[in-house]
Amino acid sequence: MVGDLGVLNSFTIADRYPITRIHEKLTELSQAKLIKAMDSLKGFHQNILTDNSKKLLTIILHCVIYEYFRMPFCIKNAPSHYQRIMNTIFPEELSEAWLIIYIDNIIVCSETWDSNLTRLERVLQKIVQVNMKISLKKCHFAYTELKALGHVVSGLCLGIDQNKVEAVLWKGMPQAKKEMKLFLGFAGYYRKNIKDFARISESLYKLCDQQTVYEMTLERVKAYEELKTSLTNSPFLLTPDWKLPFKLYIDACGEGLGVSLHQTEIINVLEDQFSLFQDKLSQQRQDIKQAKCNVFF
């Protein structure tokens, strides 16, 4: 049974607890040899509500009133509350920077097989202690590369999960402002992988203004198609090596500005590992002798 809790959300004071910044945290996978990913089973529903909260989360029908006993997915502060709980369960593991938690997603990275087993045991022990349930279908143990949080991740590089892209692009060109906002939100999630994202998407963002009539002009259609192409042909980004120096790149013009940190390294050092991913890169990038590594903010 699903209730419309929009009115309750409009009166709810926002919980500003910080949610994990995915792109920043994924850089912690740098040099990881083995990666494990787990998802909490129906994550929010594992939180039992207090009596006061139950009174606010009611569904009224013509002859009966129903109350939620567990936290539903549609309330305003559910993600922040769940992130706080997870961070409280794993404080030491998070401080050691080998554990990544995004709401109900858990990623463990290791450099050796022994550390893989030790860290996995520590995480599973905590999960058992708090009686958390894990979805076995979404568990992946000791992989060198896997799909997580909308990305193809490894200790070497990050790429876009094309299954996610295909599901969105299959719907076709947005026909209304709401659909365009959803598309831009999805594309913006991967903006780190898309060169000139701000330039390409500028006309589409202007289209979403309240004062603008929704009309897909030739310029906007071209921008939409270019963004689609960028999503489906985006490069893999090498994760940073924190032992090497970084270079600051700044680019500015009359329409905007951009700042990024880059890292350059002769690719021969990573030749053996990099060959594993060459089939996923464009032919143009296969001939590159130097690789740039983006650091996300």
C-alpha positions in Angstrom: 0.0 0.0 0.0 1.4 3.4 -1.0 0.4 6.8 0.5 0.9 10.3 -0.9 3.1 12.0 1.7 3.7 15.1 -0.3 1.9 17.4 2.2 3.8 16.0 5.1 7.1 16.5 3.2 6.2 20.1 2.6 6.0 20.8 6.3 9.0 18.7 7.3 12.2 20.4 8.3 15.0 19.2 6.1 17.7 17.0 7.6 20.9 18.4 6.2 23.1 15.4 7.1 25.6 15.1 4.3 25.0 12.3 1.7 28.1 10.7 0.3 29.4 12.4 -2.8 29.6 9.5 -5.2 32.2 10.7 -7.7 34.5 11.9 -4.9 34.3 8.6 -3.0 34.8 6.4 -6.1 38.3 7.9 -6.4 39.1 5.9 -3.2 39.0 2.8 -5.4 42.3 3.9 -6.8 44.8 1.0 -7.0 42.2 -1.4 -5.5 42.8 -4.9 -6.8 39.6 -6.5 -5.5 36.2 -4.9 -5.0 33.1 -6.1 -3.2 29.6 -4.5 -3.5 26.5 -5.2 -1.4 23.0 -3.7 -1.2 20.8 -3.6 1.9 17.6 -5.6 1.3 14.7 -3.1 1.1 16.9 -0.7 3.0 14.5 1.9 4.3 12.0 -0.7 5.4 14.6 -2.1 7.9 14.1 1.0 10.1 11.3 0.6 12.6 9.4 3.8 13.3 8.8 5.5 16.6 5.2 5.8 17.9 5.3 9.6 17.2 6.4 9.0 13.6 3.7 6.4 13.0 1.0 8.9 13.8 2.3 11.2 11.1 2.6 8.4 8.5 -1.0 7.3 8.2 -3.1 6.3 5.2 -6.8 7.1 5.6 -9.4 5.1 3.7 -13.2 5.4 3.9 -13.5 3.0 6.7 -10.1 2.4 8.2 -6.7 4.0 9.0 -3.4 2.3 8.3 -0.1 3.3 9.8 3.4 2.5 8.6 5.5 0.5 11.1 8.7 0.8 9.1 10.2 3.8 7.3 8.8 4.2 3.8 10.8 5.3 0.8 8.8 8.5 0.0 9.4 10.6 3.1 11.7 13.7 2.8 14.5 12.8 5.2 14.7 9.1 4.7 18.0 9.2 2.7 19.7 11.4 5.2 18.5 9.3 8.1 19.7 6.1 6.5 23.1 7.6 5.6 23.5 8.7 9.3 22.7 5.2 10.5 25.1 3.5 8.1 27.9 5.9 9.0 27.3 5.2 12.7 27.6 1.5 12.2 30.9 1.6 10.3 32.9 4.6 11.7 36.3 2.9 11.9 36.0 1.3 8.4 35.0 4.6 6.9 37.9 6.4 8.5 40.4 3.9 7.1 39.1 4.8 3.6 38.6 1.3 2.2 34.8 1.4 2.7 32.3 3.4 0.6 28.7 3.8 1.7 26.1 5.6 -0.3 22.8 5.2 1.6 22.1 1.5 1.3 25.0 0.7 -1.0 28.2 -0.8 0.5 31.5 -1.0 -1.5 34.6 -2.6 0.0 38.0 -2.3 -1.7 41.2 -4.3 -1.1 44.7 -4.5 -2.4 45.4 -8.2 -1.6 43.4 -11.4 -1.2 44.1 -11.5 2.6 43.0 -8.0 3.2 39.9 -8.8 1.1 38.9 -11.5 3.4 39.7 -9.6 6.6 37.8 -6.5 5.5 34.8 -8.5 4.3 34.7 -10.3 7.6 34.7 -7.0 9.5 31.8 -5.6 7.5 29.7 -8.8 7.7 30.2 -9.0 11.5 28.9 -5.4 11.8 25.9 -6.3 9.6 25.1 -9.3 11.7 25.4 -7.3 15.0 22.8 -4.7 13.9 20.6 -7.4 12.3 20.8 -5.8 8.9 19.5 -7.8 5.9 21.5 -7.9 2.7 20.2 -8.6 -0.8 22.1 -11.7 -2.0 21.1 -11.0 -5.6 23.0 -7.7 -5.5 26.1 -9.0 -3.7 29.3 -9.2 -5.7 32.4 -10.5 -3.9 36.1 -10.2 -4.9 35.7 -8.7 -8.4 38.4 -6.8 -10.3 35.7 -4.8 -12.1 31.9 -4.5 -11.4 28.9 -2.2 -11.9 28.0 0.0 -8.9 26.2 3.3 -8.4 25.6 3.7 -12.1 29.3 3.2 -13.0 31.6 0.5 -14.2 34.3 0.7 -11.5 37.7 -0.8 -10.9 40.9 0.1 -9.2 42.2 1.5 -12.5 39.3 3.6 -14.0 35.7 4.6 -13.9 33.2 4.4 -16.7 29.5 4.9 -17.3 27.2 1.9 -16.9 25.7 1.7 -20.4 22.8 -0.4 -19.3 21.6 2.7 -17.3 22.1 4.9 -20.4 20.1 2.6 -22.7 17.2 2.5 -20.3 16.9 6.3 -20.4 17.6 6.9 -24.0 15.1 4.2 -25.0 12.3 6.6 -24.0 13.1 8.9 -26.8 13.4 12.7 -27.0 11.7 14.5 -24.0 8.4 16.0 -24.9 7.9 18.3 -21.9 9.9 20.4 -19.4 9.5 17.8 -16.7 10.9 15.1 -19.0 13.8 17.3 -20.1 14.7 18.1 -16.4 14.8 14.4 -15.7 17.1 13.8 -18.7 19.4 16.6 -17.7 19.5 15.3 -14.1 20.5 11.9 -15.4 23.1 13.3 -17.8 24.5 15.7 -15.2 25.2 12.7 -12.9 27.8 11.7 -15.5 29.1 15.2 -16.3 32.6 14.3 -15.1 32.8 11.8 -18.0 31.5 14.3 -20.6 33.8 16.8 -22.2 32.2 20.3 -22.6 29.0 19.2 -20.7 28.1 22.8 -19.7 28.5 24.1 -23.3 26.5 21.2 -24.8 23.6 21.4 -22.3 23.3 25.2 -22.0 20.4 25.5 -24.4 18.6 22.6 -22.9 18.8 24.1 -19.4 17.5 27.4 -20.7 14.6 25.5 -22.2 13.5 24.4 -18.7 13.1 28.0 -17.5 9.5 28.8 -16.4 9.4 31.8 -18.8 10.5 29.7 -21.8 8.0 28.0 -24.1 8.9 24.4 -24.6 10.0 24.1 -28.2 12.7 21.8 -29.6 14.4 24.0 -32.1 17.1 22.7 -34.4 19.8 24.0 -32.0 18.2 22.2 -29.0 17.7 18.9 -31.0 21.4 19.1 -32.0 22.4 19.7 -28.3 20.2 16.7 -27.2 21.7 14.4 -29.8 25.2 15.5 -28.9 24.6 14.8 -25.3 23.2 11.4 -26.1 26.3 10.6 -28.2 28.5 11.8 -25.3 26.7 9.5 -22.9 27.1 6.5 -25.1 30.7 7.1 -26.2 32.2 8.6 -23.0 35.8 7.6 -22.1 36.9 5.7 -19.1 38.5 8.0 -16.6 41.6 6.7 -14.8 41.4 6.9 -11.0 44.1 9.2 -9.4 47.4 8.0 -8.0 47.8 10.0 -4.8 51.6 9.5 -4.9 52.0 11.5 -8.1 51.7 15.3 -8.6 48.6 17.0 -9.9 48.2 19.8 -12.4 45.6 22.5 -12.1 43.8 23.4 -15.4 41.7 26.5 -15.7 39.5 27.4 -18.7 37.4 30.6 -18.9 35.5 32.5 -21.5 32.6 35.0 -21.8 30.0 32.2 -21.3 31.5 30.3 -18.3 34.5 28.9 -16.6 35.9 25.5 -15.6 38.5 24.3 -13.2 39.9 20.7 -12.9 42.8 18.8 -11.5 44.6 16.5 -13.9 47.3 14.0 -13.5 49.6 12.8 -16.3 51.5 9.5 -16.3 53.3 7.5 -19.0 50.8 4.8 -19.8 53.5 2.1 -20.1 53.5 1.9 -16.3 49.9 0.7 -16.5 50.3 -1.2 -19.8 49.3 -4.6 -18.5 46.3 -3.5 -16.5 45.1 -0.9 -19.1 44.9 -3.6 -21.8 42.0 -5.1 -19.9 39.9 -2.0 -20.7 41.1 -1.1 -24.2 38.2 -3.0 -25.8 35.9 -0.6 -24.1 37.6 2.5 -25.2 37.3 4.2 -28.6 40.0 3.5 -31.2 41.1 7.1 -30.9 41.9 6.6 -27.2 43.7 3.3 -27.8 46.6 5.1 -29.5 47.1 7.6 -26.7 50.5 7.5 -25.0 49.5 9.5 -22.0 46.5 9.2 -19.8 44.8 12.0 -17.9 43.3 11.2 -14.5 40.4 13.3 -13.3 39.9 14.1 -9.6 36.2 14.7 -8.8 34.9 17.4 -6.5 
